[in-house]
């Protein structure tokens, strides 16, 4: 097994954030040789920062623009009464946009071995998970394509570290 990164999403109880935990794994011999070659894989903050920025931008832009389709979680249409109200008060805005606050409230918070991506508005959880009267309209989901992108980010970081160590 070659070194690699594994991304695991864990929504909190409100479904409004996820932690990306990264494990660097490999054969003990290979990991020892990387260390001997001066390749430090103990601190992956640069890659985590890139992952957090990518996901924050993706959820803010792509998920809203496609109304969840890009993460295979297409949003239910608004009910007729609210849709009519919204057309009068916020014409041209998307289904989960009235003022734009929720769309603009995604954040990325970096830790040593993890990055947290979430949304700061209180009502986000009701839309993410749904309620008795509001259907779930997921905005945060770690689908296969996002996992692949995260792995690509870490592979790129590892390649840079190898190139630097071998100069």
MARKE-160216 format. One record per residue (C-alpha): x, y, z. Coordinates in Angstrom, 1 decimal, padded with zeros to 4 digits, always signed. Layout:
ATOM  east  north  up
ATOM  X  Y  Z;
...
//
This chain:
ATOM  east  north  up
ATOM  +000.0  +000.0  +000.0;
ATOM  +001.4  +003.4  -000.9;
ATOM  +000.9  +006.4  +001.3;
ATOM  -002.4  +008.0  +000.9;
ATOM  -005.0  +010.3  +002.4;
ATOM  -008.4  +009.1  +003.6;
ATOM  -011.2  +011.7  +003.9;
ATOM  -014.0  +011.0  +006.4;
ATOM  -016.9  +013.3  +006.9;
ATOM  -018.7  +013.5  +010.2;
ATOM  -021.6  +015.9  +010.4;
ATOM  -022.3  +017.2  +013.8;
ATOM  -025.7  +016.5  +015.4;
ATOM  -027.2  +019.4  +013.5;
ATOM  -025.7  +018.4  +010.1;
ATOM  -024.2  +021.8  +009.8;
ATOM  -020.5  +021.0  +009.6;
ATOM  -018.2  +018.2  +008.8;
ATOM  -014.7  +017.4  +009.9;
ATOM  -012.3  +016.1  +007.4;
ATOM  -009.9  +013.8  +009.1;
ATOM  -006.8  +012.8  +007.2;
ATOM  -004.7  +009.7  +007.9;
ATOM  -001.5  +009.2  +006.1;
ATOM  -001.0  +005.4  +005.8;
ATOM  +001.6  +003.2  +004.1;
ATOM  +003.8  +000.3  +004.6;
ATOM  +006.0  +000.9  +007.7;
ATOM  +009.1  +000.4  +005.5;
ATOM  +008.0  +003.1  +003.0;
ATOM  +007.0  +005.5  +005.8;
ATOM  +010.4  +005.0  +007.4;
ATOM  +012.1  +005.7  +004.1;
ATOM  +010.1  +008.8  +003.5;
ATOM  +011.1  +010.0  +007.0;
ATOM  +014.8  +009.2  +006.3;
ATOM  +014.6  +011.1  +003.0;
ATOM  +013.4  +014.2  +004.9;
ATOM  +009.8  +014.0  +003.8;
ATOM  +007.6  +015.1  +006.7;
ATOM  +004.1  +013.9  +006.5;
ATOM  +003.3  +014.6  +010.2;
ATOM  +001.9  +018.1  +009.5;
ATOM  -000.4  +018.3  +006.6;
ATOM  -001.9  +021.8  +007.4;
ATOM  -001.1  +023.2  +003.9;
ATOM  -003.1  +020.5  +002.2;
ATOM  -005.9  +020.7  +004.8;
ATOM  -006.1  +024.5  +004.2;
ATOM  -006.4  +023.8  +000.5;
ATOM  -009.1  +021.2  +001.1;
ATOM  -011.0  +023.6  +003.4;
ATOM  -010.9  +026.4  +000.9;
ATOM  -011.9  +024.2  -002.0;
ATOM  -014.9  +022.8  -000.1;
ATOM  -016.0  +026.2  +001.2;
ATOM  -016.0  +027.6  -002.3;
ATOM  -017.6  +024.5  -003.7;
ATOM  -020.5  +024.6  -001.2;
ATOM  -021.0  +028.3  -001.6;
ATOM  -020.9  +028.4  -005.4;
ATOM  -021.5  +025.0  -007.1;
ATOM  -024.1  +023.5  -004.7;
ATOM  -026.2  +026.6  -004.6;
ATOM  -025.9  +027.2  -008.4;
ATOM  -027.1  +023.7  -009.2;
ATOM  -029.6  +023.5  -006.3;
ATOM  -027.9  +020.4  -004.9;
ATOM  -027.6  +018.5  -008.2;
ATOM  -023.8  +018.5  -008.2;
ATOM  -023.8  +016.4  -005.0;
ATOM  -026.6  +014.2  -006.1;
ATOM  -029.0  +015.8  -003.6;
ATOM  -031.4  +017.9  -005.7;
ATOM  -033.4  +020.3  -003.6;
ATOM  -037.2  +019.9  -003.4;
ATOM  -039.1  +022.8  -004.9;
ATOM  -040.5  +025.5  -002.6;
ATOM  -044.1  +025.1  -001.7;
ATOM  -046.4  +027.3  -003.8;
ATOM  -047.4  +029.8  -001.2;
ATOM  -043.8  +030.5  -000.2;
ATOM  -042.6  +030.6  -003.8;
ATOM  -045.2  +033.3  -004.6;
ATOM  -044.2  +035.3  -001.5;
ATOM  -040.5  +035.0  -002.4;
ATOM  -041.0  +036.0  -006.0;
ATOM  -042.5  +039.3  -004.7;
ATOM  -039.9  +040.0  -001.9;
ATOM  -036.7  +038.5  -003.5;
ATOM  -037.2  +038.2  -007.2;
ATOM  -034.5  +036.3  -009.0;
ATOM  -033.0  +034.6  -005.9;
ATOM  -032.5  +030.9  -005.7;
ATOM  -034.6  +028.6  -003.5;
ATOM  -032.4  +028.9  -000.4;
ATOM  -031.5  +032.5  -000.9;
ATOM  -033.5  +035.5  +000.4;
ATOM  -030.8  +037.8  +001.6;
ATOM  -027.8  +035.6  +000.7;
ATOM  -026.7  +035.3  +004.3;
ATOM  -026.8  +031.5  +004.4;
ATOM  -024.9  +031.1  +001.1;
ATOM  -022.3  +033.5  +002.3;
ATOM  -021.9  +031.9  +005.8;
ATOM  -019.8  +028.8  +004.9;
ATOM  -016.5  +028.7  +006.6;
ATOM  -013.4  +026.7  +006.9;
ATOM  -011.5  +026.3  +010.2;
ATOM  -008.0  +024.7  +010.2;
ATOM  -006.6  +022.5  +012.9;
ATOM  -003.4  +020.5  +013.0;
ATOM  -004.8  +017.2  +011.6;
ATOM  -008.2  +018.3  +010.5;
ATOM  -010.2  +021.0  +008.7;
ATOM  -013.8  +021.8  +009.7;
ATOM  -016.1  +023.1  +007.0;
ATOM  -019.6  +024.3  +008.0;
ATOM  -022.1  +027.1  +008.0;
ATOM  -022.6  +029.7  +010.7;
ATOM  -026.3  +030.6  +010.4;
ATOM  -028.6  +029.1  +013.0;
ATOM  -031.2  +028.0  +010.5;
ATOM  -028.8  +026.1  +008.3;
ATOM  -029.5  +022.9  +010.2;
ATOM  -033.2  +023.0  +009.4;
ATOM  -032.5  +023.2  +005.6;
ATOM  -029.7  +020.6  +005.7;
ATOM  -031.6  +018.0  +007.7;
ATOM  -035.2  +019.0  +007.1;
ATOM  -037.9  +019.3  +009.7;
ATOM  -041.5  +018.2  +010.0;
ATOM  -042.5  +021.0  +007.6;
ATOM  -039.3  +021.8  +005.7;
ATOM  -037.9  +019.1  +003.3;
ATOM  -034.1  +018.5  +003.7;
ATOM  -032.1  +020.4  +001.1;
ATOM  -028.6  +019.3  +001.6;
ATOM  -025.8  +021.7  +001.0;
ATOM  -022.9  +019.9  +002.7;
ATOM  -022.3  +016.4  +001.4;
ATOM  -019.0  +014.7  +000.8;
ATOM  -019.7  +012.8  -002.4;
ATOM  -017.3  +010.6  -004.4;
ATOM  -016.0  +013.5  -006.6;
ATOM  -015.2  +015.6  -003.6;
ATOM  -013.4  +012.7  -002.0;
ATOM  -011.4  +012.2  -005.1;
ATOM  -010.5  +015.9  -005.2;
ATOM  -009.4  +015.8  -001.6;
ATOM  -007.1  +012.8  -002.3;
ATOM  -005.7  +014.7  -005.3;
ATOM  -004.9  +017.7  -003.1;
ATOM  -003.0  +015.4  -000.7;
ATOM  -001.2  +013.5  -003.5;
ATOM  -000.1  +016.8  -004.9;
ATOM  +001.2  +017.9  -001.5;
ATOM  +003.1  +014.7  -001.1;
ATOM  +004.7  +015.0  -004.6;
ATOM  +005.9  +018.5  -003.7;
ATOM  +007.4  +017.3  -000.5;
ATOM  +009.2  +014.5  -002.3;
ATOM  +010.5  +016.8  -005.0;
ATOM  +011.8  +019.2  -002.3;
ATOM  +013.4  +016.4  -000.3;
ATOM  +015.2  +015.0  -003.4;
ATOM  +016.7  +018.4  -004.6;
//
